[in-house]
Amino acid sequence: MNEQNIKNLVLQHFDLVGITSVIKPPSIDIYENWLKNSEHGSMQYLHRHFDKKKNPELLLKGASSWVVAALYYDNPEPLSIDIMEELKANGLGWISRYARLNDYHKVIEEKLNKIISELSKIFPDEKFLGCVDIKAVLERDTAERAGIGWIGKNTCVINQNLGSFIFLAEILTTMKLAQDKPALDHCGTCSRCIDVCPTGAIVEPKHVDARLCISYWTIENDKLPPEELSWNFKQNLFGCDLCQDVCPWNKKARRVRFGFGQAAEAFEKSGLVGREDVAVFNVSLKGGSGEILYKHDSNKIQGDNLKKSFSYFDLRELIDIPVEVLKEKIAGTAMERAGAEHLKQTAKVLLERV
């Protein structure tokens, strides 16, 4: 089995694949300075992971190659930037696109395990380690070198065909594999992501100060955000998609991906949907023109008073729902990262700032 055969196997489960070598990550010094400047905020686990990110052989002895994959997770629902005022008028909190689905960590781990199981049968003398973003991997650096996409000015990996709404995954292996060409930067002079950030978290191209980032405060830090910062949170309850919403590469990807009625089928195959209490989008096309009509399923979930759609939570109902009930409703999604108490706290902050 050669590199192309391995890629074909990976592409049975993912949308993109590339290969690069195991080396000291080129951006590791920049990353170290970012940590030294405390721009990671309270995320102390990033300090603990540093040595392994610098030297992947600490993850897998004898590691030689990275097989990097990406899974597209966008859907035809509206972009947050297009309905933010509507959300505000209706007292609704935005849930970042990636978090409305089955927890991607579990979905990706299952896919990686299947691939590694096959590879281990074919190459019994080689070692393989599957990695999702909870592993100590400088994965955006690795993805760029593997040709998956370039690191954009908002620090997201951007692919020319799929944009940046992608999950990354890696297989670290002792196999010596031919490398792909690194991705070239195609951001050009565009600064839309920098300009749209309401808190100024993108302090310069490819440089995000987490302490100013809405996603950091609504997901990673369980403390109350500084008042002057939270006034600019808009309706972002869990995460923030604004810097990706305005990216021309995402708009291009959405036109291609969703303009021909293929969205629902492709999304079902991703394995990211399947929870009965998560409303899946409905798509219809106007007279073949490619214009997408959006519908939000806002039915009450049986057994409590929480309105949950594919895109948002009702902030007032979220505050009133018992913590234990909310824990049950977000179980199995990435929203568990923040936790029920923190979601309720953020909902209060958003309502107070209206």
N, C-alpha and C positions, 0 to 999 in steps of 0.2 A: 504494500500500500504506500503510495507516494503522497506528497503534500496535497495534491488536488483531490485525491480520494478522501483524505482526512477532512478537507474543506467540505466536500459533498456530504459527508456524514454530519458535520456540524450544521450545515444548511438545511438539514431535515428538521431542525429544531429552532434555528435562529434565522434572522434576515440578512446578517452580514457576518463575514469571517475574514480574518487576516492573521498573518504569522510574523513574529519578530523574535529577536534573540534576547537572551537574559543578560543584561548588562546593568551597570549602575545607572539608574534613570537620569537622563540629561538634565531634568528640571529639579533634581533632588536638593541642590543648593538653594534654589529659590524657595522651595518648600520649607527647608530648614529655617531660612530667614523669616518666613511667614510665621512659623511657630515661635521663633525667638521674639518676634514683635508682638506676640500674644493675640494675633489677629484671628486665631481659632477660638477665642473666647473661652468658654468653660469645657470645651471638648477635649478633656485631658487624655482620652484614649488615643488621640492622634499622636501625642508624645510617646505613649507606650508602644505604638506601632512603628515608630520611625526607623529603628534599626532593620526591621524586616523589609520595610519599603525600600531602604537603601540597598539591601543585599537579599534578593529573593532566594538565595540558597539557604537562608535561615528558615524559609518555608518548606523547601524541598531540596534535600541534599543532592547535588549533581545536576541541578536544574540547568537546562540548556536553551529551551525555547518556550515562547508564549504563543498559545493559540487563542486569539481574541475574538469574541463574538459580540453581536449586538442584536437586541430584540426591540422592534418598533412598538410603541405603546399609545400613540396618539389615537384619537377617535373623532368622528365628525361633530361632536358637541361644539358649541361656540367657544371662542377664545375668551379668556377672562377680560381682556382689555376691551372687548366689544360689548360686554354686558355688565361692566363694573357699576355703572350708574343704576342700572336696573336692579342689581343685587342690593345696592345701598337703599334704594327706595322701598324694597320689600323686606329689609332686615335679614338678608341672607348672607352666609359666610361661604367663601370660595374654598373648595378642596382642590389641591394641586392634582393635575391630571393623573399622575402616576399612582396616587394613593387611593383612588376610588375602586380599585380592583383587588383581586386576590393578592396577598403580599408577594411582591415580585421575588423576594429572596427565596421563598419556598418553590415558586414556579421555576425559577432559573436553576436552583440547586437540583431539582428533579430532572431537568433537561440535561444538565452537566453530568449527572450520575449515569444517565442512560448512555451518553456518548462515551464516558470513561469506561463504562462496563464493556462496550464494544471494543474500544481501543486496547483494553487490558487483555482481551481474548486474543487479539491479533498480535500484540506486542507484549507477551508475558514477562519479558525481561526489563521492560521500561516502567517508569513510575509516572503517575499522573495525579495532579491535585486541582480540583475544581475551586474556583474563586468567584465569589460575589463581592459586593462592595463592603461587606462586613469583614472581609479578610484584609490583611495588611499589604495592600497592593496600591502602588501609585498608578491607578488604572487608566486615567486619562492620558498620561504620558505614554503608557504602554499601547493604548488604542491608537494614538496618533502615529507612533512608530510602526504599527502593524497595518496602517493604511485605512483604518476604519473611518477616520475623520480627523479634522484638525481641531485644536483647542481654540474656541472662539473668544471674543473679547469679554463675554460673560462667564468664561471658564468652562462652558459646556462643550462636549465633543459634538461637532457638526459634520454630518455626512452630506455630500452634494445631492444625493437622491432622497434621503430620508429625513434630513434636517437633524434636530437635536433631541427630539422626543424619543430617545432610545435608552434602553437599559444595557449596561456593559457586563460582560462575563468573561472569565479567562480560564484556560486550562494550562497550568504550569507543568512542564514535562521534561524528562531527561533526554528525550529524543532530539537529535540534531536535525533541524528542519530548515529548508531554504526560506529566507526572509522575503517579505513583501516590501514594496517601496513605501516610505512614510507618506502620509497625507500632506498635501500642500495647503497652505492657508488661503482661503478665498473670502475673507471678510472685507478685504480692501479698505476703503475709506469709511465704510458704514459704521455709525456709532449709535444706532437705534437702541440697542440694549442698554448702553450706558445712559443715554438720554432719558429713557423711560423709567429707570429705577427710582422709585419715590423716596428712598432713604439714602441714596448716594452710595450704596454698598460697593458698586463697581468703581473703585477709586481711580483706576486707570485700566487700559486694555489688559485683559488676562489677569487681573488682580482684584479679588473680592475680599473685603474685610468682613468676616463673618459677624462681627459685633454690630454691624450696621444692616445685616441682611434679615429680611422678613422671615425667610424660611428658617433661619437659625433660631429666631425668637419664638416662632410658633411650633417648632418641632424639637429642637435640641436643648434649649435652655428653659427650665421650668420656672424660672423667676419672672416677675413682672418686667416688661421692657421699659426702658426710660420713657417718660411721658412724651417728651418732645419727639421721640422717634415713633412712638405708636400712633401719633396723629397722622402719620403717613402710611399706615398699614393698609389703607383702603378697606376692602372687604375680605382680605386674605385670612382665613381661619386656620388653615393647615397648609403651609408652604406658600409659594408664590410662583406664578408662571409668566409674569409680565415680560421679563427679559428674553424669554423664548417666544412669547406670543408675537412680538414685533419683528422677529428675525425673518428676513426675506427667504431664507432657505427653508424655514418651516412652512411659510405660506406656499412656496413652490411645491413642497412635498405633499401638503394637504390637497392642493389642486389636482395633482397627479393621482394620489392615493384614493381620494374620496370622490373624485369627479366622474367616475365611471361605474358606480354602484358596486364596487368591490370591497368596500370597507367592512361590512358586517362579516362576510365570510373570512376575510383575512384576520380580523380581530378574534373571531371564535377560535381559529387555529392557533392563536398565540398561547392559549392556555391560561390567559390572565383573567378571563371571566368564568363564571360558574356559580358564584354565590347567589342563592335564591333571593336574598334581601338586598341585592344591589341592582338597581334599575339599569338595564342595558339600553343604549341609544336605539332610536328608530330612525331609519333613513329612507327618504323617498326622493325621487328625482323629478324635476319639472320638465315635462315634455322633451326629455333627452338633452336638455341644455346644460346639464351638469350642475345646476344650482341645487344646493342641498337644503332641505327643510328640516329643522330641528324640532324634536319633541322632548320635553322633560317629563319623566314619570315621577310625579310628586305624591304618589299614594302613601297614606299612613302605613307604617309598619305595624302589623297586628300586635297588640299587647302593650303598647305604650303610646305616648303622644308626640313622638319624635317624627318629624317629616324628614325623610332622607331621599334625595334624588341622586342621580349619577354625578351631580356637579356640586351640590351645596347642602348646607344645613340651615334650617331656620334658627337664628341665633337665640331668640327668646325661648323657644321650645327646648333648645339645647341646654340653656341655663336651668330650666325647670326639671329636666329629666333626671331621675336618680342615677348616681354614679355607676352602680352595679348594672343597671339596665344599659347604660351607654357602653360600658365595657363589653357587654355581650354583643352589642350591635356593631362595634368596630373590630371585634375579634376576627383574626384572619386577614386583616388589611394592614397596610403600612401605617395607618393612623394609630395603631397600638404603640408606635414609637414615642409619640407624644403622651399618650395616655388620656383617659377620660377626664381626670381632674384638670389637666392642662388645657384640654379643648374647651372645657367650661370656663376656665379662667380667661382664655383668649376671647371667647364669645363676649364676656362681660366687658373686656377692654374695647372691643370693636363697637359695642353698643354705646359705651360711655363717650367714645370719640366722635359719634355721629353729630 
